[in-house]
Amino acid sequence: MNAIDLLIQQHQKTRKALHDLAEAESADPAMLQKAGNELVAHMVIEEHVFYPRIRELGEDLVEESFEEHAVARFELARAMIAKGDQQKARLTVLEELVKHHVEEEEKEMLPKVRKAIPEEELVRLGQKMQIMFEKAVAMGFEKLVTGPGELGRVLGQNGGGRGRAKTRGGAQASRGRAMSARAH
């Protein structure tokens, strides 16, 4: 499956899971954990495989996406530690954040990427992303967001260092571990 089709498939699955969780009388902890694991794994493959390739196109297509991911990680962590009405509210906010992010990607970014990157390369990217996604899901939300060095293992980096990327101003910014799941 090519990278774009993989991302769209994951978008659909994630949106449905978040909608079901937000609409439930009480969120099933196992379902929330599974949705959280898959959402963070999805963000990992976008941030570390897909977005870097898109940056090479020379257009500013991903800067906002990185920021939306940071906000989604924060709200996911808050939803996972909340209970009752507070959890329901946080899941609703997370669902809305993800809906906005997905709509922007699918309407604005992905059509441009599909035109700019050859199909063969999209297939190779998709294969790499699928393998990384499966490893990241197996590790789970808490290890990917809070565990030292875990993201490096998913990415195949020696020493498990954090991913580093240049921000617009040229400063270094860490990616991979946004905040502790225990943060409020």
Backbone bond lengths (Angstrom), bond angles and torsions (degrees), N, CA, C in turn:
res aa  C-N    CA-C-N  psi(-1)  N-CA   C-N-CA  omega(-1)  CA-C   N-CA-C  phi
1 M - - - 1.453 - - 1.527 107.87 -
2 N 1.317 116.62 139.36 1.460 118.00 179.71 1.532 110.72 -76.98
3 A 1.330 115.91 163.27 1.458 122.02 -173.53 1.528 112.54 -58.37
4 I 1.309 116.70 -41.67 1.467 119.88 -177.75 1.525 110.80 -66.56
5 D 1.320 116.87 -45.61 1.466 119.77 178.72 1.526 111.34 -63.28
6 L 1.331 117.10 -37.72 1.465 121.24 177.09 1.521 110.36 -61.56
7 L 1.329 116.89 -46.96 1.462 120.23 -179.19 1.530 111.51 -63.67
8 I 1.321 116.89 -42.14 1.469 119.93 178.96 1.523 110.66 -63.06
9 Q 1.319 116.81 -41.83 1.469 120.83 177.91 1.538 110.42 -61.12
10 Q 1.326 116.03 -44.12 1.462 119.60 178.67 1.524 111.72 -67.39
11 H 1.324 117.30 -37.35 1.468 120.72 176.40 1.524 110.14 -57.53
12 Q 1.314 117.08 -47.88 1.464 121.30 -178.27 1.524 111.33 -61.19
13 K 1.323 116.06 -45.33 1.463 120.78 -179.41 1.527 110.82 -63.90
14 T 1.323 116.98 -44.02 1.462 121.53 -178.57 1.518 111.18 -65.71
15 R 1.321 116.47 -44.13 1.470 119.36 179.88 1.519 111.20 -61.38
16 K 1.324 117.18 -42.08 1.469 120.32 178.70 1.528 110.96 -64.19
17 A 1.317 117.17 -45.45 1.463 120.41 -179.77 1.520 111.33 -61.47
18 L 1.330 117.09 -44.55 1.466 119.89 179.52 1.527 111.78 -66.42
19 H 1.323 116.23 -38.31 1.468 119.80 177.45 1.529 109.98 -62.37
20 D 1.327 116.12 -46.67 1.471 120.04 -179.95 1.525 111.17 -61.38
21 L 1.328 116.76 -41.41 1.463 120.39 179.01 1.523 111.42 -65.91
22 A 1.322 117.27 -43.49 1.463 121.08 -178.36 1.528 111.82 -67.14
23 E 1.316 116.30 -30.94 1.465 120.61 -177.83 1.525 113.25 -86.35
24 A 1.315 116.85 -16.38 1.464 120.37 -177.12 1.524 110.84 -68.10
25 E 1.318 115.50 149.03 1.462 120.67 175.65 1.523 109.90 -59.77
26 S 1.323 114.84 -41.76 1.464 121.77 177.01 1.523 106.99 -144.70
27 A 1.317 117.46 128.20 1.465 121.35 -177.06 1.521 110.38 -68.52
28 D 1.317 115.19 129.07 1.465 121.59 175.53 1.534 107.76 -68.88
29 P 1.325 118.43 120.69 1.468 120.35 -177.34 1.532 113.65 -56.75
30 A 1.312 118.41 -39.12 1.474 120.76 179.57 1.526 110.71 -66.78
31 M 1.327 116.17 -39.96 1.462 120.22 178.64 1.532 110.76 -67.13
32 L 1.319 116.38 -39.39 1.470 120.85 177.84 1.528 110.08 -65.06
33 Q 1.320 117.14 -42.96 1.462 120.58 179.13 1.524 110.72 -61.96
34 K 1.325 116.72 -44.45 1.468 121.25 179.66 1.536 110.40 -62.50
35 A 1.334 116.94 -46.38 1.466 121.00 179.25 1.522 110.46 -62.75
36 G 1.333 117.08 -41.09 1.464 120.81 178.59 1.514 111.87 -64.17
37 N 1.326 116.66 -44.13 1.463 120.70 178.48 1.524 111.06 -59.59
38 E 1.324 116.14 -45.43 1.466 120.35 -177.74 1.527 112.12 -71.04
39 L 1.317 117.27 -36.91 1.466 119.92 178.64 1.524 110.86 -64.53
40 V 1.315 117.35 -46.50 1.465 119.97 -179.63 1.527 110.43 -67.71
41 A 1.312 117.86 -39.73 1.473 120.67 177.16 1.526 110.19 -61.00
42 H 1.315 117.30 -40.35 1.467 122.05 177.24 1.533 109.98 -60.87
43 M 1.322 116.53 -45.71 1.463 119.69 179.64 1.531 110.91 -63.10
44 V 1.315 117.11 -38.12 1.465 121.27 178.96 1.524 110.74 -60.00
45 I 1.332 117.66 -46.63 1.475 118.43 -177.17 1.521 111.20 -70.32
46 E 1.316 116.91 -33.07 1.462 118.09 176.02 1.530 110.31 -67.00
47 E 1.312 116.94 -48.71 1.460 121.64 -174.22 1.524 113.81 -68.53
48 H 1.320 117.01 -31.42 1.464 119.96 -172.02 1.522 114.60 -107.71
49 V 1.318 117.66 -10.83 1.468 120.23 177.45 1.525 110.74 -125.27
50 F 1.310 116.65 -57.18 1.463 121.29 -171.21 1.530 112.77 -73.30
51 Y 1.330 118.02 -52.92 1.464 120.49 -177.30 1.526 112.99 -61.84
52 P 1.333 119.14 -41.63 1.478 117.28 177.27 1.533 112.64 -58.25
53 R 1.317 117.20 -37.97 1.472 119.81 177.77 1.527 110.48 -67.22
54 I 1.325 117.24 -38.63 1.463 120.82 179.33 1.527 110.50 -65.40
55 R 1.316 117.12 -37.31 1.471 120.22 177.64 1.521 111.16 -57.96
56 E 1.325 116.81 -32.01 1.457 120.83 179.81 1.528 112.23 -65.32
57 L 1.317 117.72 -18.56 1.466 121.74 179.05 1.528 110.97 -71.65
58 G 1.330 115.92 -15.24 1.450 119.53 175.82 1.513 114.83 88.41
59 E 1.308 117.45 -2.73 1.461 119.91 178.43 1.517 109.51 -100.62
60 D 1.307 115.94 150.12 1.454 121.76 178.45 1.532 108.51 -83.35
61 L 1.336 115.80 77.30 1.458 120.41 -175.89 1.527 113.46 -105.10
62 V 1.338 118.02 -12.71 1.457 118.50 -170.51 1.525 115.62 -121.79
63 E 1.302 119.12 -9.20 1.467 119.48 -176.14 1.523 112.00 -57.91
64 E 1.302 117.35 -46.12 1.459 121.02 179.24 1.528 111.10 -64.59
65 S 1.321 116.55 -34.42 1.469 120.55 179.78 1.521 111.74 -62.47
66 F 1.338 117.37 -40.77 1.461 119.91 177.31 1.532 110.53 -59.88
67 E 1.313 116.15 -42.00 1.465 120.03 -179.82 1.524 111.30 -66.62
68 E 1.323 116.69 -40.80 1.465 120.30 178.19 1.524 110.68 -63.55
69 H 1.321 117.25 -36.86 1.464 120.29 176.84 1.533 110.90 -62.65
70 A 1.319 116.98 -42.67 1.462 120.31 179.93 1.533 110.66 -60.80
71 V 1.306 116.47 -43.48 1.463 120.71 179.17 1.531 110.23 -66.33
72 A 1.323 117.50 -40.76 1.464 120.84 179.20 1.531 111.01 -64.25
73 R 1.329 117.53 -41.49 1.474 120.39 177.20 1.528 110.64 -59.86
74 F 1.316 115.15 -44.02 1.460 120.48 -179.93 1.526 110.61 -60.69
75 E 1.314 116.61 -48.91 1.467 120.01 -177.53 1.525 111.09 -68.81
76 L 1.323 117.54 -35.06 1.469 120.51 175.96 1.524 109.97 -61.94
77 A 1.323 117.34 -47.34 1.462 120.59 179.18 1.528 110.74 -59.42
78 R 1.316 116.71 -41.95 1.465 120.91 178.85 1.530 111.00 -64.94
79 A 1.331 117.08 -39.68 1.464 120.61 179.67 1.526 111.23 -67.40
80 M 1.310 116.47 -35.32 1.464 119.88 -176.68 1.524 112.45 -71.12
81 I 1.316 118.76 -23.56 1.463 120.38 179.81 1.525 112.55 -99.82
82 A 1.308 117.19 -9.80 1.469 121.05 -178.15 1.533 110.28 -82.82
83 K 1.318 114.55 167.11 1.459 122.11 177.48 1.527 108.77 -135.06
84 G 1.323 115.60 156.95 1.455 121.65 171.57 1.515 115.26 59.65
85 D 1.339 115.09 -136.36 1.461 121.24 -177.39 1.526 112.52 -62.64
86 Q 1.316 116.68 -33.87 1.459 120.77 178.77 1.536 109.91 -64.26
87 Q 1.317 117.01 -42.34 1.462 120.15 178.37 1.520 110.59 -65.51
88 K 1.299 116.59 -42.36 1.466 121.05 179.43 1.534 110.15 -59.72
89 A 1.326 117.30 -43.94 1.457 120.86 179.03 1.524 111.19 -63.39
90 R 1.313 116.87 -42.65 1.461 120.67 -179.18 1.526 111.56 -68.03
91 L 1.316 116.50 -37.42 1.467 119.52 176.86 1.524 110.96 -66.64
92 T 1.321 116.84 -36.66 1.465 120.55 177.33 1.530 110.34 -64.56
93 V 1.322 116.91 -43.30 1.467 120.57 177.77 1.528 109.78 -63.20
94 L 1.327 117.41 -44.26 1.465 121.26 178.66 1.525 110.38 -60.68
95 E 1.313 116.61 -43.96 1.469 120.27 178.44 1.528 110.48 -58.39
96 E 1.322 117.75 -43.67 1.465 121.72 179.97 1.525 111.74 -66.45
97 L 1.334 116.74 -40.49 1.467 120.58 176.94 1.527 111.01 -60.17
98 V 1.321 115.43 -47.62 1.467 120.42 -178.06 1.526 110.30 -66.07
99 K 1.320 117.19 -40.20 1.467 120.57 178.92 1.527 110.34 -59.12
100 H 1.320 116.92 -47.24 1.472 121.33 178.81 1.528 110.88 -60.55
101 H 1.311 116.29 -47.38 1.465 122.07 -178.33 1.532 110.87 -60.47
102 V 1.305 116.34 -47.16 1.470 121.69 -178.39 1.522 110.39 -63.96
103 E 1.310 117.27 -44.67 1.470 120.18 -179.98 1.521 111.36 -60.39
104 E 1.331 117.04 -43.29 1.473 119.97 177.70 1.526 111.17 -62.27
105 E 1.325 116.05 -47.62 1.466 119.09 -179.18 1.520 111.41 -60.27
106 E 1.321 116.48 -47.38 1.462 120.28 -173.65 1.524 112.87 -73.59
107 K 1.314 118.54 -29.35 1.468 120.65 -179.02 1.513 113.22 -91.66
108 E 1.338 117.08 -31.49 1.463 119.93 -174.18 1.528 113.01 -108.46
109 M 1.323 117.37 -54.36 1.454 120.59 -172.69 1.526 113.62 -77.20
110 L 1.308 117.36 -53.66 1.465 120.13 -171.52 1.529 114.10 -61.70
111 P 1.333 120.52 -38.10 1.473 118.54 175.67 1.534 112.49 -61.58
112 K 1.336 116.98 -38.23 1.466 119.93 178.15 1.523 110.88 -67.09
113 V 1.322 116.50 -39.61 1.467 121.05 -179.86 1.526 109.84 -66.52
114 R 1.318 116.21 -42.14 1.472 120.15 -179.28 1.538 110.87 -59.71
115 K 1.321 116.84 -36.04 1.471 121.14 178.64 1.522 112.41 -75.17
116 A 1.330 116.76 -31.37 1.464 120.75 -171.22 1.529 114.68 -91.45
117 I 1.327 117.68 -26.02 1.471 120.56 -175.78 1.523 109.10 -111.56
118 P 1.331 116.79 129.05 1.470 120.34 -179.71 1.537 112.33 -60.27
119 E 1.313 115.35 148.15 1.464 121.85 -178.14 1.528 112.14 -54.64
120 E 1.337 117.53 -42.18 1.465 119.90 -178.48 1.528 110.76 -59.87
121 E 1.313 116.32 -40.07 1.460 119.76 178.99 1.525 110.86 -69.69
122 L 1.331 116.83 -38.51 1.464 119.87 177.43 1.526 110.82 -62.13
123 V 1.322 117.18 -36.04 1.470 121.00 177.68 1.529 109.61 -66.56
124 R 1.321 117.74 -45.41 1.477 120.84 178.38 1.530 110.69 -61.01
125 L 1.330 116.41 -44.46 1.462 119.97 177.13 1.527 111.07 -60.75
126 G 1.321 116.25 -42.61 1.461 121.11 179.57 1.522 111.99 -61.06
127 Q 1.316 117.19 -41.05 1.466 120.85 178.74 1.529 110.55 -64.00
128 K 1.312 115.75 -46.09 1.464 120.75 179.21 1.532 110.42 -61.84
129 M 1.324 115.91 -43.44 1.460 120.79 -179.36 1.519 111.85 -65.35
130 Q 1.320 117.80 -39.13 1.470 121.06 179.87 1.528 110.87 -63.28
131 I 1.323 116.47 -44.49 1.468 120.46 179.16 1.527 110.11 -62.47
132 M 1.327 116.74 -46.65 1.461 120.95 179.68 1.527 110.80 -63.68
133 F 1.316 117.36 -39.69 1.463 121.72 179.53 1.527 110.37 -59.78
134 E 1.318 116.68 -47.81 1.470 120.76 -178.83 1.523 111.35 -61.27
135 K 1.330 117.52 -41.14 1.466 120.77 177.44 1.525 110.56 -64.41
136 A 1.323 116.25 -43.22 1.459 120.87 -177.91 1.528 111.34 -66.31
137 V 1.330 117.73 -41.18 1.465 120.80 178.19 1.526 109.21 -61.56
138 A 1.320 116.73 -42.88 1.466 120.95 -179.28 1.533 111.23 -61.89
139 M 1.316 116.92 -33.77 1.468 120.32 179.20 1.520 111.43 -73.15
140 G 1.311 116.86 -36.83 1.457 120.70 177.14 1.516 114.66 91.96
141 F 1.298 113.02 158.59 1.465 123.48 -177.28 1.523 112.60 -52.83
142 E 1.324 116.47 -53.63 1.459 119.26 -172.76 1.516 112.51 -61.94
143 K 1.312 118.22 -41.23 1.461 119.87 179.22 1.522 111.07 -69.23
144 L 1.320 117.36 -39.76 1.467 119.58 -178.61 1.516 112.34 -69.43
145 V 1.317 116.98 -34.24 1.452 119.95 -176.41 1.522 111.58 -91.08
146 T 1.333 118.04 -33.86 1.455 119.90 -173.17 1.518 114.62 -120.01
147 G 1.333 118.49 -17.22 1.462 120.27 -173.80 1.509 113.11 -79.95
148 P 1.342 117.46 128.09 1.454 119.76 179.86 1.523 111.15 -64.38
149 G 1.303 115.43 126.97 1.457 121.26 173.76 1.509 116.16 79.43
150 E 1.326 119.30 -6.78 1.459 120.58 -175.25 1.522 111.76 -65.63
151 L 1.315 117.67 -41.50 1.455 120.41 -179.58 1.519 110.56 -62.62
152 G 1.304 116.97 -38.54 1.463 120.54 177.51 1.513 112.20 -59.69
153 R 1.319 116.59 -36.52 1.467 119.86 178.04 1.527 111.04 -67.26
154 V 1.327 117.06 -39.37 1.459 120.57 177.25 1.523 109.91 -63.25
155 L 1.325 115.47 -40.68 1.460 120.30 -177.49 1.519 112.75 -80.21
156 G 1.330 117.15 -7.67 1.450 120.40 179.69 1.507 113.85 78.41
157 Q 1.346 116.39 24.13 1.461 120.60 179.84 1.525 108.90 -89.05
158 N 1.321 117.01 138.24 1.455 120.92 174.47 1.510 108.68 -71.80
159 G 1.300 115.98 141.81 1.455 119.80 178.32 1.510 113.56 80.81
160 G 1.323 118.33 -8.31 1.455 121.11 175.42 1.512 114.50 62.63
161 G 1.333 118.32 31.15 1.464 120.72 179.87 1.511 112.25 -67.20
162 R 1.301 115.15 156.59 1.465 120.50 176.79 1.509 110.28 -72.02
163 G 1.334 115.75 150.82 1.458 120.49 172.48 1.521 109.64 -68.87
164 R 1.313 118.02 141.05 1.457 122.18 177.94 1.515 107.90 -123.19
165 A 1.289 115.44 140.90 1.463 119.04 179.79 1.511 108.95 -143.14
166 K 1.297 116.77 152.42 1.455 122.13 177.04 1.519 109.56 -79.36
167 T 1.315 116.04 136.79 1.454 120.29 172.98 1.514 108.12 -88.80
168 R 1.314 117.16 177.73 1.467 120.94 -179.93 1.517 112.10 -54.85
169 G 1.328 116.76 -39.42 1.456 120.56 -178.26 1.516 113.21 -81.10
170 G 1.323 118.02 -0.44 1.442 121.78 177.59 1.522 113.73 91.96
171 A 1.327 117.76 -4.88 1.460 120.86 179.47 1.525 109.74 -74.20
172 Q 1.308 116.01 157.70 1.457 120.40 177.24 1.525 108.52 -80.18
173 A 1.311 116.39 140.64 1.459 121.92 176.70 1.513 108.64 -133.65
174 S 1.318 116.67 135.38 1.468 120.46 178.22 1.506 110.01 -80.49
175 R 1.327 114.55 147.15 1.456 120.91 173.16 1.506 107.61 -132.14
176 G 1.328 115.20 156.87 1.443 119.33 174.68 1.510 112.47 110.78
177 R 1.305 118.22 -41.71 1.449 121.32 178.35 1.514 108.18 -124.77
178 A 1.287 116.92 98.03 1.457 120.90 -173.78 1.529 112.78 -82.00
179 M 1.324 117.33 -42.59 1.447 120.16 -179.21 1.502 108.52 -170.04
180 S 1.275 115.48 169.40 1.462 120.58 179.16 1.518 109.86 -77.98
181 A 1.308 116.39 141.25 1.470 121.20 176.59 1.522 109.51 -65.48
182 R 1.303 116.98 -15.69 1.451 120.26 179.34 1.532 112.23 -88.71
183 A 1.315 117.55 -2.88 1.467 121.60 179.72 1.524 110.66 -69.27
184 H 1.298 115.96 148.44 1.473 119.17 179.91 1.489 110.04 -108.69
